[in-house]
Amino acid sequence: MAIKTLRSRIPHLLTAVLLLLGLMAAATAQAQAAPQQLGGSATLCANSPIPTGWVVTSTFNTGNCAGHGYAYNIRRA
C-alpha cells in the first residue's frame, strides 16, 4: 500500500523539484544580467542587454556566465 502511494506522488515531487530548479536558474540569470557597479564601470555577461548609456570597453571569457561564457567590461558613455 505504501509503495503504491509513493508511486502516485513521484510525478508531483518531480514537478516540484523541476519548478524549484527553474526558479533558481531564472534568479541566477537575472542576478548576472544586472551590472556590478564599480564606480563608473561594470562587468556584464554577454548574453545580457547592455544598459542605455553604457559602452563595451573589453570582452573576456569567464565561467561565471551561462551560455557562451563571455562577459563584457562596460562603462558609462
HELIX and SHEET records of a PDB file:
HELIX    1   1 ALA A    2  ALA A   33  1                                  32    
SHEET    1   A 3 SER A  41  CYS A  45  0                                        
SHEET    2   A 3 TYR A  70  ARG A  76 -1                                        
SHEET    3   A 3 TRP A  54  ASN A  61 -1                                        
END                                                                             
